[in-house]
Amino acid sequence: MALLLPLLTALALLTCRPGGSLGCALPGSHAQVSRDNLVLLGQMRRLSPFLCLRARKDFRFPREMLEGGQLREAQAAAAVLRELLQQTFNLLHTERSSAAWSPAPLHGLRSGLHRQLEALDACLLQATGEGERATGEGERAPGMHGPVLAIKRYFQDIRVYLEDEGYSDCAWEIVRLEIMRALSSSATLQDSLAIKDGDLGSS
């Protein structure tokens, strides 16, 4: 379970602070929603992954790009987190996903992702507004476009895989595990969002 909590930490670090902050704070419930989502993903398991070794695939989550210093601005990091959550929500909000998993945990996961997206949208909207007032421009934060596109391509590969596998039970199990890994790997965004020791006394 410890490996499933980095997303919680990464999202919790999206707080109001000087020097590249979003200029807003996510609600205190955001961390609990992240934890609940990961628990629900665990509950959605329908068969042993060992039965699906043939269906394994490396989807190449763009971890290196997210760790490569392109997300130094908090707004860019938040946008990538939002894209990851939105693509996950879209993937799970289909008729085929409804047929693949039990309704209760799937509904709970969709609801949790929706709440997280609303909170991130509110933060990004506020940050964009403040940035426009400060600079007179509506440009996005540097480094946002490449990582966001990488996330889009990553999920497109997942969709193609599901189609090629005929949306089998094993294919959905592999995808479930992949989503858990992707959400956990998003903790790499902490480097661009974490509060440095020197910032603690300057806020």
C-alpha positions, 0 to 999 in steps of 0.5 A, a space after each residue: 500500500 505504501 507504493 500507492 500513496 505518492 499521488 496523494 503526496 504530490 497533490 497535497 503539495 499543490 499549496 499556496 506558497 511564494 515563488 512559482 506557486 499556483 496561488 491557490 490551495 486544494 481542499 483538505 479532502 483532496 488527499 483523502 480522495 486520492 487515498 480512497 481512489 487507490 483503495 477502490 482500484 485495488 477492490 476492482 481486481 477480478 482475477 489474479 494478474 498471474 493468470 494474465 502474464 500473456 497479456 502483459 505490455 509495457 505502455 512506457 509511462 513517460 516517467 523520464 519526461 516528468 522527471 526531466 526538469 520540464 515541470 519546474 512551474 507549479 502551474 505546469 505540474 498541476 496541468 500534467 496531473 490534471 491531464 493524468 486524472 482526466 485521461 483516467 476518468 475518460 478511460 473508466 467512463 465508458 460502456 466497456 469499462 462498466 461491463 468489465 468491473 463491479 459497479 460500486 467501486 467503479 462508480 466510487 472511483 469515477 466520483 473521486 476522480 471527478 472531485 479531484 478534477 474539479 479541485 484542480 480546475 478551480 486551482 488552475 483557473 485561479 492561477 491563470 487569472 492571477 497570471 494574466 493580471 500580473 503579466 497581461 498575457 494568457 500564455 500557459 506555464 513553460 514546459 506544459 505542452 510536451 508532458 501533457 501530450 506525452 500523457 495523451 499518447 500514453 493513454 492512446 496506447 492503452 486504448 489501442 491495446 484494449 481494442 487489440 485484446 478484444 477488451 478481455 478480462 485479462 486486458 482490463 486487469 493489465 490496464 487496472 494495474 497500469 493505472 495504479 502504477 501511473 498514479 503512483 509514478 505521478 509522485 515524480 511531480 513532487 520535485 517541482 511542487 515541494 516546499 523547500 526548507 528555505 521557503 518555510 519562513 518566507 510564506 
